Amino acid sequence: MFLQPLHAAYESLTESKRNMTLDDYFNQMKALILQATEENSTDYIEKLMEAHLLPLVISDKNYEIFYLLKELEPYFTKRAKHLLALYYRILGHTLYFRFEYEKANSYYKLAISHSLENKDYFGVATAMNNFMLKSFHSLPEDVGLTIAKSIPLILKIDNNYTMNELISKLFFYIEFAILQGKAHYVEKLLNSIVDGDYVKGHERYELQLKILQSIFWKSKGELVKARGLYLEVLQHCVERKAHHDLLLHVYKELVNLKLSTDGLQLEQTVHEVVNDLERSLKEESQLMLKFLEKDWSLKPQKFSRIFGLKPEQFKYVATLHLQNVENCGNSLLLVDFLLTMPNSQEMLNVLSLFNAEMTAEFGEQILVVTMIDESSIAYVLPLAEEELDSRIYKVFDQVRVQYPKETSILKGMYFASVNNKENNLMTVEDCLNLAYAYIYYELQ
Amino acid sequence: MFSLQWVEPIFLLTDTQRQMLKELEEYEVYFCMLRHDYIENAVAISGMVDFFYYLYEKEQLFINSEMTLYYLLRHYCVDFGLSLEKLRKIKHYTTGHIDRSLIAAALVSNMILDIHRKIRSQFTHEEIRFMWKYMKRPKKLFDVKFQKFESYPKKYVLLETKMLQAMRTYTKENRPEIDAAVQYINRFMDAYVYDEQQLFCHGVLK
């Protein structure tokens, strides 16, 4: 197929995107990204990701974007390292909008680190904001305020930020402070933003600023001023038929405050728009549910299903078991694997096989299991050390059938069992420390 | 869930100071500032906690001599960090401020992790893997019950010493690079503290 030069194809995509269906737009963009990676044109990859891919993470192309990016991971890690921060941020967004917050945060975390290394402070601040988004309101008030204050300050570390970027990062701090009853903290700041006319011409920020002012006045008990500003936002959104999230927010605030919209000529229209919006949101959430079901069945959580709980969950549950000293008590079993050369896929295969053989030998006696790190696996079983040690060799023998000692990549399997009752140790950390020491001396 | 309960700070701390570890878990986002290839590394996280305590606490902290036996490399890193006069100066910004202390601790840790990246190639993959595994929990290796095998865990101590020596040589031979890193940290903290005053005390945006 004849390919247009990248710059021409990019211009054409940018110009014609409004006239295309979402499918066509996405397919063209995908083809262009693949072309740009083949040509190693990182400038265009960056432009495409920021201007075209990023806005689509909230569309039903979210799933395809995730898999497109995962497919391109080797390219980014090997040939476009300077774009890794953006890459991880977008991956985080795709998961965030699929409500997989924990997984999203694992990518935002990498985005923060890479951005800081690149001295891209806008990237650091944005990824920090994303990382905190889900947990901000559940944090203790002083913690939330401290972190919300940090984010705009990090953005300001160099002088390349725009005023809009700074203000967007300040909005959250201001809202958070007011809602925590600390309006006096932010009064000067809010006035400076209003007086400086900094957001003029940026429609959404203008509306967000008015909402913040409303929240401020409401906190001061000035309900008439708050109502006036809320209504301005409402009227604007209805007339423009845009910013539906802000419209709904403002409408609900007015209803919550029992602030009547009487006298406003738009009242009928407002109710109609709100009803339409609520209906479409319900439809969207139904679609999202179907989408998630499909996602779940196609991509089961292989990793966690095989290796049980995540390490932190394991520590909590295992400690509960290790506090039980009835009968012979419970034992923590730690197994560490060594390959002849580093190979993460082979290591995962070995661990999977070992876990399958463990399940065959011990079955329901396995109370809890986790992968401690990339080469170690831990179990808790209701057995004494002696019995556990005598039976574990059967599992090793089975693993050695597939991975013979002399000819396979599996160089060694080292294990240690620590019984809580025999050693008088009641926490996972204590048992693990001793188990690691046993393995250390076994290795000598 | 981000946990720091396993961290054994290198300084002698009061119970109240130790309890702060629990509080620090809420500030996970600052630990994401560590270099990406060390972001889950127990030694890097423990090191950041060490620097945090030094920077945050008003009173002078003393190194726990028992810990120096187990954590040779962390002890060296803390000693090295505190030997840099310009780094000691940022303490007047950070004392009593959690966010400033955590950010500065992450930046100082990154300076040290960058040195570690440079010397990493002198070690095999297996040696690195061995070190990270046992440096998280070395205490039990020194337990009396194992002294019948060895008077002390030689392989662990020798490898840690080798790593420490490699870092020491690198820092001696690359002083301009270290000075530039320290200057960056100072400038970062100067800007952070100045902007904090301007923005949040005076409402000045520009």
Chai-1 contact restraints between the chains, C-beta under 6 A:
chainA,res_idxA,chainB,res_idxB,connection_type,confidence,min_distance_angstrom,max_distance_angstrom,comment,restraint_id
A,K109,B,C32,contact,1.0,0.0,6.0,A-B,restraint_1
A,L110,B,H36,contact,1.0,0.0,6.0,A-B,restraint_2
A,I112,B,C32,contact,1.0,0.0,6.0,A-B,restraint_3
A,S113,B,C32,contact,1.0,0.0,6.0,A-B,restraint_4
A,S113,B,H36,contact,1.0,0.0,6.0,A-B,restraint_5
A,S113,B,I39,contact,1.0,0.0,6.0,A-B,restraint_6
A,H114,B,H36,contact,1.0,0.0,6.0,A-B,restraint_7
A,L116,B,M33,contact,1.0,0.0,6.0,A-B,restraint_8
A,M128,B,V29,contact,1.0,0.0,6.0,A-B,restraint_9
A,F131,B,V29,contact,1.0,0.0,6.0,A-B,restraint_10
A,M132,B,V29,contact,1.0,0.0,6.0,A-B,restraint_11
A,L139,B,E26,contact,1.0,0.0,6.0,A-B,restraint_12
A,V143,B,E26,contact,1.0,0.0,6.0,A-B,restraint_13
A,T146,B,I98,contact,1.0,0.0,6.0,A-B,restraint_14
A,T146,B,D99,contact,1.0,0.0,6.0,A-B,restraint_15
A,S150,B,D99,contact,1.0,0.0,6.0,A-B,restraint_16
A,L153,B,Y192,contact,1.0,0.0,6.0,A-B,restraint_17
A,L153,B,D195,contact,1.0,0.0,6.0,A-B,restraint_18
A,L153,B,E196,contact,1.0,0.0,6.0,A-B,restraint_19
A,K156,B,D195,contact,1.0,0.0,6.0,A-B,restraint_20
A,I157,B,F188,contact,1.0,0.0,6.0,A-B,restraint_21
A,I157,B,A191,contact,1.0,0.0,6.0,A-B,restraint_22
A,K188,B,G203,contact,1.0,0.0,6.0,A-B,restraint_23
A,L189,B,G203,contact,1.0,0.0,6.0,A-B,restraint_24
A,S192,B,G203,contact,1.0,0.0,6.0,A-B,restraint_25
A,S192,B,L205,contact,1.0,0.0,6.0,A-B,restraint_26
A,E312,B,M1,contact,1.0,0.0,6.0,A-B,restraint_27
A,E312,B,S3,contact,1.0,0.0,6.0,A-B,restraint_28
A,P342,B,H125,contact,1.0,0.0,6.0,A-B,restraint_29
A,E429,B,W6,contact,1.0,0.0,6.0,A-B,restraint_30
A,N433,B,R137,contact,1.0,0.0,6.0,A-B,restraint_31
A,N433,B,K140,contact,1.0,0.0,6.0,A-B,restraint_32
A,L434,B,K140,contact,1.0,0.0,6.0,A-B,restraint_33
A,Y436,B,R137,contact,1.0,0.0,6.0,A-B,restraint_34
A,A437,B,K140,contact,1.0,0.0,6.0,A-B,restraint_35
A,A437,B,L141,contact,1.0,0.0,6.0,A-B,restraint_36
A,Y440,B,L141,contact,1.0,0.0,6.0,A-B,restraint_37
A,Y441,B,F146,contact,1.0,0.0,6.0,A-B,restraint_38
A,Y441,B,F149,contact,1.0,0.0,6.0,A-B,restraint_39
